[in-house]
Amino acid sequence: MNVVLGVGGGIAAYKAAELSRLLQERGYAVQVVMTEAAQQFIQPLTFAALTGRKVVTGLFTEDILSSSIEHIQVARDNQALIVAPATAGLVGKFANGIADDFLTSMYLAFTGKVIMAPAMNTNMWNHAATQHNVELLRARGCGIVGPGEGVLACGTTGAGRLMEPVQIADFVDQFLMERNDLSGETVLVTAGPTQEALDPVRYITNRSSGKMGYSIAEAALARGAKVILVSGPVSLTPPAGAQTIKVKSALEMRKAVLNHLAESTIIVKSAAVADYHVANIPEQKVKKTAARFILELDPTPDILAEVGRNKGDRLLVGFAAETQNMVAEARRKMEAKNCDMLVGNVVNQSGTGFESDENEVTLVMRTGANVALARAPKRVIADQIFDHLLKLRLSLHAVK
Ligand code: PMT
């Protein structure tokens, strides 16, 4: 497959050299395009030597006639565009259609798949404008890999590190794999937290960001499924093409799931549903007094267990967020809730579980097998879940 590697101007630009080598090792023909800023960090000659091809360094060269249409030609000749490092500026320009150099002009003319690996200062990454731009790109179908967390070149510690070249290459492999193996399936995915009202102004919730569930929805769409996404309150933009139902409470989530159960063939319950709620929510705000306040909570209905009792031939995947004995707990939940697979994740270690871009999980299968998946971007984990689920379906049919 022909791919463009767009190199943005950041301190991590040197890692793009290793990425260009890895991509070629995996069979991609790589055309490098460098922004002007990228050339301040690394010489085009490095990429020319690694790829054996002329590196595109600007919109205009001496050969003005051919160069002015070169971005159209490069857009036509390639099936994927990978941008690493994707600076805040590039993310903003791609999101808003600003075409002021070769790479950004080429992006607008490009109809293939786009992957961006952002790298920038933590505050720049967390800024509402960047987050909005990233969500716009994600909703347009762009694959976003990272950023990772760690010590950054600016001396701060936090999110903003370019993912390692091998992680970006793995993501590219998963994202570009031409698969239609979920075509004909209807995948019902639950994502995010639930919010349980205590009174008209207060609620209890948890730390789920929805990233895991939205990645599952994206992966299912990319593999040809019809996707129904039942989402708790999150700040993510739903993937284009998913039928999204927004809910707040566990009761609303239950209703949405049961309403769409009949048409679903695969159900993935990655939402972090509240286990307890206030059954009779006061109509008025509870007044503060000097006295100790005791909150009485009732259990919420267990949606996964209820679906498990009525699942028929459907494939049912649950998640287990654990802080200890993860595999044993996941297996217990899988059996108790009649799932085919339970995805166990540890949620008290840094960089995985709640809110993070990566996860590290063990798949606990109905067949008795456990499969540990190495830490990877949630979008890669999502594909691996489907890979194993489809294999599991085959082995379950084989024993029937
Ligand atoms: O959203 P992110 O920030 O990306 O984080 C992802 C995640 C950590 C939330 C996700 O990977 C995860 O672990 N989701 C399940 C969290 C959870 O609720 O785990 P649990 O062990 O409490 O529940 C087990 C299963 O029962 C889950 O599939 C849950 O959806 C389901 N459940 C739980 C309670 C309830 N009342 N109804 C349910 O259906």
Residues whose N, C-alpha, C, O or C-beta is under 5 A from the ligand:
A	BS01	PMT	G192 R207 S208 S209 G210 K211 M212 K269 S270 A271 A272 V273 A274 D275 T300 P301 D302 I303 L304 G318 F319 A320 A321 N345 G353 F354 E355 S356
